[in-house]
Amino acid sequence: MKKILAALAVSALAASLSACSAAAKPGTCTVSLEGNGTTGYEWTYAMSEDGIVKETASDSKYQGKEGMVGAPSTYTWTFEALKEGTVTLTYSYARSWESVPAAETVTYVLTVGKNLQISMSGGETAEPEASAPADAGNSEDETKPGDLIAIVDNTIQLAGNPTTGYQWTASYMADGGKDIVKIADPDYQEADTSALGAGGTYVYTITGLKAGSTDLEFAYSQNSADTIVSDLKFHVEVASDLSVTITEVR
């Protein structure tokens, strides 16, 4: 039986707090954050003052199953107390080549006591306040993998991310549909060719073969397995001149 999911939790910009706690070893603490390196984003931190704590270890653990590309990872840093005082760690989640505000920031305050024990506070995430573009009034919600982007002329444009193991498949919903229209193999257009795993747009061209109507189905699933993230249906009308009109069936 196929399982329908509401959303695919691998957004290119998503990075959430995984853990923030004092480590078992006295005089140390750990910070853990979740991120997705396949999108080109990475966590970096700035320390408000040197000499109070120092980084002694860093590690990452991939959360995806073996052979799966595009899953998030958990990144962990360990800090050791050097002397009494307070220091602020500000983590930024960004692409190193982009000159725009970080997609997300997380701030921690580490306080080192007289016995070099560390207490930690903070951990709240914050998203930058984006500058409104000139045509902000016409902006639409950001699409995610599995969404319909647009129907333009005789094309259906769908959002997807092949690095996650998910893909679009198209099918005819009625016998005889293949005689009325032809579904061409999709033209995949990457959203950002400089970033591995950024996702992109699948453009399906629908060609009329003879006058009539039929329905098409597009499913976004993981390697055609049991998990379907999105299931979209479209009605297609082909006129006598073989022009095509496509409407989404809701």
N, C-alpha and C positions, 0 to 999 in steps of 0.2 A: 504494500500500500504506500502511495506517495505521501510524503509529509510536506505541507506547505508552511514555509516560514515567513514571518512578517517582514524581516529585513535581514540583510547580510552584514554581520558585525565586523567588517574589515575596511572601513572607510579609510581612504588614503591619508586623511588628516587626524584620524582618531588616535589619541594617546591618553590613557587614563592612569590614575594613581593605583598601583598594585599593592604596595605596602610601605609603611613607614614606622619603624620600631627601633627600640634599643636592642643591640645585639647582646648575646649571652656573655661574651667576654667583657670583663670590666674595662672601662676606659675607651670603649669603641661604640660605634653606632652604625646602622646601615640604612640606606635609602634605596627603595626599589620602585621603578617606574616601568610602565608598559609602552612600547612603541613598535613601529613597523618599518624596519630598515629598507624593505623592498620599495617603499614609496619615495626614497631619497631623504626622508626626514630622520633626524638623529637628535638625541639629547646631549646637551653640553651644559656645564654649570660655571658660574662665577662665584668666587669667594670674597666676601666683603673685607676680610683682613687675613693676612698670612700669619703663621706661627702659633695659632691657637689649636687647630686640628690639621691633620694631613691625611690625604687619601692613601690607604695602604693596599687596596685591592679593588678591582672592578671586574664584572662578569656579565654575561648575557646567556639567557636560556630560551631557546626557540620553543614556542607553544604548539606549533602545528605537528600533524602526524608526519611520519617519515614519507618522503616523496611529495609532500604538499608544498607548493610555493606560494608565498604571499601572506602567511599567517603572522601574527604579531610575536614579539619576543619580550621577555622580562629582563630589564637591565638593573644591575645592583652595584652600588658603590659602598665601600667600607671606609670609615674614617676613624682615626685614633687621636685621642686627646694629647696635646703637648704641654699646655699650660692653662691656668685659670683665665676665663674670659668668655665673651659671647661673639659668635660669628654667624653671618647669614649666608646661606647657600641659595642661589637663584638659578633654577634649571630652566632652560629654554628648549623648545621642540621646534626645529626649523631645518630648512635645507640650506646648506652652507653657501651655495652659489646664488641664493636669492637675497636681494636687498629690500626685504619687506619685514614687517613685524613677525615675531615668532607665532606659530599657530597656537601655542599654549605655553604658559609659564607656571612653575611651581616653586614656592619659596619655603625654606625651612630655617628655623633659628636654633642653633646648637649652643647650649650653655654648659661650659665646663666648670665644675666646682673645685673646691680646694683639694679634694681627694682624687681629682681628675676623672670623676664620674661625669658622663654626658647626659643631659636631659634635652629633649627635642620637642619643638612646638612648630606650628604652622602646617604646611602640607596642602593648603588650599590651592586649587588650580584657577587660572585666570586666562581668558581669551582676550586678544587685543581688540581695541576699538578700531574697527576698520573705517578708513575715510570713505565717505559716501561718494560714489562716482556721479558724474553729471547727470546720467540717466537713471539714477537710483530708483526713481519712481516707477520705472518699467521693469525692474529686476524681478526675477522669479526665484523660487526656492532652488537650492543647489540639488542637482540630480545625483543619484547614487546608483551603483551597479544593480541592474534589474529594472530600472525605470525606463519608460518611454520618454525620449527626448523630444521628438517631433515627427510629424507626418508632413513631408514636403513633396508635392507633386505625386510621383508614383514610387516614392521611397518611404520606408519605415526606418527611423533612426533610434537605436536602442543603446543605453549605457551598459558597459560591461567591463570586467577586469580579468583577462585570461590568466594572469599570474596567480590568481587565487584558486585555480582549478575549476572555476565555473565557466560555463559557456552557454551561448544561445543556440537553440535548435528550432527550426521552423517546420510546420506540418500543415497539411490540408485537413479541414475538419469534415469534409463531405466527399463522397465518391464523385468523381468527375471534375473535382477542383483543378486537377492538373491539366484538364483540357481547356479550362477557361483562363487561367493565369499561370505564369511561370515565376518561381521564386529563385532569383539568382543567388549564388554564394555571396555572403556578406563581404563588403569592403570595410576592413577594420582601420580606423583612424585613431592613433594614439593621442591622448589629451596633451601629454608633455613628453616629447621624445627624449629629453635630457634626463628623465627620471624613470628608473626601472620600477615597474609595478604601479604606475600612475593610473592605469586604466584608459579607457577611450570610448569611441563610438562605433557601433556596428551598423552599417548602412545596408539595408536590404532593398534591392530594386525589384519591383513587381511589374511584370510585362503582360499586357493583355494579349490573349491568343484568339479569343472569339467573344462575341457579345454574350453577356450573362452575368451572374453573380455567384459568389462563393465566400466562405469564411476561412480565415487562416488563424493558426495558433502559434505563439512564440513562447517558449519556456526557457527560463534561465535556471540552470541546474548544474550540479557538480558532476562533471563527467557522465552525464546522462544517467546518474544514479537515482536513488530514492528521494533525495532532498531537492525540492524545487523552491527557489527564492521568489520567483515571479512567474506568473502565467497570464499572458496578454492575448486578447482575441481581437481580430479585425474583420470587418465586412468589406468586401471588394466588389464594386460595380464596374463592369466593362461595357462601354458604349459600342455602338455599331462601327465607329471609327477606331476602335480598340484603345481609346483613351481610358485611363484608370482613375477611379475615385475611391479613396480609402478612408474609412472611418473606424475609430476604436469602438468596440462593443463593451459597454460597462455593465 
